[in-house]
């Protein structure tokens, strides 16, 4: 079952209007110079064909390099899940609020999807599985990437420069990966990277982009733990299909873990 629920045609405008009224903060993801970026925004108005927003100022100001007609993705927490939709930029301009980072007008989305909140809770990889992850950094995308999907194969600056790690846990919004320091991993906090892994032995690999949120050494000092935030999946149809697969992976891992826990409890309590 698809975990990304498509809201009925009559609902998106009502929900967007409610979000505007409640001043719910949102995250906008977009491509600039071949790299994924994210910006915090707040939806401020809904017209017949346009959705107005203000860009929130950041502690480290940097130009929001967005072009007119450029596709962007928007995600925000709402109710018992997270709303996601793809749209495009109609106009850019200054904001009436001097504290804002600027104003942006977006096309009203044709569809709004919702991902259940439970899919954003981290689920450990089952002990019966060893999931190897390949990672690349400094991923770049040509402008064709806006409409031709998220394939990492066309984004590696150096196809021979990659690292292998082990997936520790996963959710629809992030993951944790362990990498041996013997590989001399070259990563930094805030960096956007590309990763690929096969959730189950019989499945096709998953590939997507993520931003490094933290890097911590393991207790023995032999590895580093990389915490990742997944980005950009709401910005295209291909990305949303990947998101649906991720949600199904989270559910599958959860069910496997639950089954293993029940077996252990049965063995412990059996006479």
N, C-alpha and C positions, 0 to 999 in steps of 0.2 A: 504494500500500500504506500502511495506517495505521501511523504511526511510534509511536503510543501503544499498547503491547502490553498487553492485558488478561490478567492472570494467571489460571490455572485456578482453579476454585472451591476446590480443596483446598489451594492454595498460600498465600493471603494470611495465614492464621493462623500458618503455619510461618515465613513471612518476618518477620512482625511480632514473633514471639517471638525470632527471631534478632537483629533490630534492637534489641530490648530488652536482650538479653544482651550485645551489643557496645556498648551505650551510644552509639548513633549519634545525633548531634544532628539535629534536624528544624526546619523552618520552618512555622509555622502562619499562614495568611492569613485575615483576617476583615474584615467591614464594621462600622464603628462611626461613628455620627453621619454616615452617608452617605459615608464615605471608607474606602478600603482601608487596612488596617494589617497589619503582620507582627510576629510574636513568635517568638523562639527557644524551642523546647521540647525535652524529652528524654522519650521514652516509657519508662515505668517498670514497667508491669504489664498483663497481658492476662487478662481474665475471660471468662465465657461471653458476656456482652453488652456489656462495657465495656472501654475502652482507657484506662488511666491515664497521665498525663503530668505533668511538672513544668515550670513556666514559668521559663526562665533569667532571672536578673537582668540588667538592661542598665546601661550606663554612665550613661545619662540616664533614670532611672526615670520611668515615667508609668503611669497606670491602664490596665489591660487591660480595656476596657469590652466585655465579652462577656455575652450573655444565655443563660439556659437554653433549650435547643432551637434555638439559633442555628446555622445551617450554617457550617462552617469547612472550609478546605482544608489539607492537610498534604503537604509534599514533603520528601524526604530522599535523600541519595546512598547508593546501595547497589550493590555489585558493579560491573558495567559500565554502569550507568545511574542514573536517578533514579526513585524510587518516588513516585507521587502518588495521593492518594485524597481523596474528599469524605466528610465525616461531620458529626455535630452534637453540641452540648454537652449532656451529661447532668447534670453537677454541677460546682460550683466550691467551693474551700475552701482553707484554709491548708495549707502543706506541712510535713512532719516535718523537712525540711531548712531550717534558718533562713536559709541563704544563697539559697534558691530564691525566685522571684517569686510562688509560689503553686502550688496543685495544680489540675488540671482533669481531668475524666473525660469521655471521648468515646464515642460509640457505635462498636462494632466495624464497620468498613466492609464493605459487601457485595462490593465489588470494589476491587482495587488494581491500578493500571496502572504500567507502566514505560516511560520514555522513554530511548532509547539515548543513551549518553554523547556520541557523535559529533554529535548534534544541538545540544549546548551549546557547541560550538566556533564562534566567530564566523566567518562567511563574508562576504567583501566582495560588495557588489552588483556584478554583471557590468558591465564598461565599456560594453556595448551597451545598457544600460538606464539610464534616469533615473527614479528612483522618488521622487515628491513625497510628503511626509508633512504632514498637518495635525495641529496640536497644540493642546490646550486645557488650562488648569489650573483648579484649584479645582473639580474635578468632584465632583458630589454625586449620591447615589442615594437614593431613597426606600426605606422598608422593603420595598416590593414588589420591590425589586431583588434581595433575597435569593433569591427563587424565580423571578423573571422575566428572568434573564439579565443580560448585561453591556452592553446597548446604550448607547453614549455619547450618543445623540441626546437622551435624557431627563435628562442630567446637567449640561448646560452652564449655568452661572450666567448667562452673557452670551453668547448665540449669535453675536454680532458680534465677540467677542473671541477671536481665534485667530491662529496663526502658521503659516507654511509653511516647511518645511525639506526637505533632501535626505537620503535614507537612505544611509548609508555602509556599514554592515555589519549583520548580523542573526544571531541564534541563537534557540533555543527559550527561552533565559533572558534575553536582553537585546538591545540594539540601540545603534547610534551614529548620531546625526543632526546635520547641519550646518545652522545657521540664520544668515542674514545679520543683522548688527547693525543694519543700516538699518531693520529691522522693529521695533527696540526690544524685543527679547524680554525678557519679565519672568518669569524662572525662578530658582529657587534649589535648592541641593543639599538632598536629602531630600524634596523636594516630590513629591506624587503627581499625575500628569497623565494625560490621555486622548490617544490618538493614533489616526490612521486613515491607511492607505495601500493602494494597489493593487499587489500584488507583480508581476503581469504584466499587460500591457495588456488581455488578454481575460478577466481574472478579476474576481470580486467583491471589494470592499474588505475589509480586515481592520481590526477595531477592538478595542482592549483598553486596559487601564490599565498604567502603569509608574511606577516611582519613579526620580527623578533621583539618580544616584550621583556624578556629577562634571560640572563645566562648565569647559571650557578654551578659551581664545581660539586661533584659528588663527594661523599664523606671520605672515600679512599683516595681522592685526588686523581683517579685514573680516567675519569670521564667528565663531561660537562652536560648539564641538563638545559635544554633550550626550550623556553616557553614561547609558543607561537599564537598569534591571532590571525585567523583566516580572513582574507580581504578579497573584494571584487566579485564574489560569486553572484551577488544580486544584480550585477550590471549587464548581464547578457543571458540569453536563453540557454546557452551551453553551460554557463556558470550555475544557473538554477538547477539544471539536470545534475551537475556535480553535487550541488547542495542536497538534492534529494537522495543521492547515493550516500552521502555522508550521514544523513539522518538515518538511513537504513542500516549503515554500518554501526552507528551508535546503538541502535535498538538491538541488532544482532549480538554485539559484544555484551550488552546488558543481559540479554536472555541467557547467553552462555555462562556468564558469571553467576547468575541466579541459579542455574541448573547445577553448577559445580558446588555452590554453597549448600544447596539442599542435599546433595549427595554426601557432603562432608558432615552435615548435621545428622543425617540418617546413620552414617557409620559411627558417629560419636555416641549416639543414643541407643544403638542396637545392643541387645544383651550379648 
